[in-house]
Amino acid sequence: MKLEQKNMSNEYLEKAMNFKNSDAETLKYFEDISDKKQQISSKMHELGYFEKIDIVQQKRADLKTVSQKYMTMYKEFADTMLNNLKRGENNAC
């Protein structure tokens, strides 16, 4: 469906951008493009296409959050170790 939407848009845009068209014809083509896209989007909603995208995006966001959490923990651990090493060097003097 997504490919159908893209092909349809390209076809109508080629017709709409034809310099031989009057302004009214050009506007009509753009209205047709909008109507067709809405129809296809409605079908995609009915099939749950956008819900799947939302689930994937949420999973990516969750992974990013976990990754950032562990990166913060790692940085804090590294800073603590570095501070401990510096204290050890100062005590050795």
Phi and psi in degrees as a GROMACS rama.xvg file:
@    title "Ramachandran Plot"
@    xaxis  label "Phi"
@    yaxis  label "Psi"
@TYPE xy
-62.4398  -41.3388  LYS-2
-65.8735  -39.8154  LEU-3
-60.1289  -42.5841  GLU-4
-63.4401  -42.634  GLN-5
-64.9796  -46.9164  LYS-6
-62.6474  -41.8997  ASN-7
-63.2141  -43.1106  MET-8
-61.5161  -44.9071  SER-9
-61.2982  -43.7342  ASN-10
-61.7623  -48.4037  GLU-11
-67.862  -36.0589  TYR-12
-65.175  -39.4924  LEU-13
-59.9883  -43.4367  GLU-14
-67.7499  -41.0361  LYS-15
-67.0822  -33.8555  ALA-16
-88.6999  4.55248  MET-17
-64.79  123.994  ASN-18
-67.4045  -14.9989  PHE-19
-80.1843  -13.7128  LYS-20
-71.6334  149.273  ASN-21
-79.8172  168.823  SER-22
-61.2074  -38.7539  ASP-23
-64.0986  -40.7884  ALA-24
-65.7687  -42.1336  GLU-25
-61.0749  -46.4357  THR-26
-61.3482  -39.3637  LEU-27
-61.6973  -43.028  LYS-28
-61.8277  -42.8539  TYR-29
-66.055  -36.0516  PHE-30
-64.6753  -41.2264  GLU-31
-62.0289  -42.2062  ASP-32
-58.6094  -47.5928  ILE-33
-61.7077  -44.6158  SER-34
-61.6724  -46.074  ASP-35
-63.4144  -42.1356  LYS-36
-62.5986  -40.1134  LYS-37
-64.117  -40.2004  GLN-38
-62.6839  -45.5192  GLN-39
-66.215  -41.1922  ILE-40
-62.4198  -38.6394  SER-41
-61.9669  -43.8967  SER-42
-62.2538  -40.9206  LYS-43
-65.4812  -38.1154  MET-44
-63.0397  -43.2595  HIS-45
-59.9127  -35.9587  GLU-46
-83.1259  -4.96516  LEU-47
80.7491  18.9148  GLY-48
-59.9781  -45.4891  TYR-49
-73.8214  -27.1078  PHE-50
-65.0005  -39.2106  GLU-51
-62.7984  -41.1376  LYS-52
-63.043  -42.5288  ILE-53
-61.31  -40.4602  ASP-54
-63.8324  -44.4354  ILE-55
-63.2128  -44.2437  VAL-56
-62.7127  -38.9708  GLN-57
-65.8252  -40.5553  GLN-58
-62.3893  -42.2157  LYS-59
-63.282  -41.2785  ARG-60
-63.7588  -41.4877  ALA-61
-62.5334  -43.8778  ASP-62
-62.4704  -40.0733  LEU-63
-64.797  -40.7936  LYS-64
-62.4055  -46.1416  THR-65
-63.5641  -42.8078  VAL-66
-60.6249  -44.938  SER-67
-63.849  -37.7658  GLN-68
-61.0875  -47.5898  LYS-69
-69.8647  -33.3147  TYR-70
-64.9357  -39.8027  MET-71
-64.5951  -44.3416  THR-72
-61.8517  -42.7429  MET-73
-62.7074  -43.515  TYR-74
-62.9518  -44.1487  LYS-75
-61.905  -41.7304  GLU-76
-62.7415  -45.8207  PHE-77
-63.3326  -41.185  ALA-78
-63.5714  -41.4575  ASP-79
-63.1682  -45.5305  THR-80
-62.2629  -42.1486  MET-81
-63.591  -43.0064  LEU-82
-63.5424  -40.1304  ASN-83
-63.9759  -40.6169  ASN-84
-63.7412  -41.8485  LEU-85
-64.1272  -40.6694  LYS-86
-64.1823  -38.9298  ARG-87
-63.9926  -39.2568  GLY-88
-66.7749  -39.6608  GLU-89
-67.1814  -35.9547  ASN-90
-71.256  -30.0311  ASN-91
-70.8044  -25.1237  ALA-92
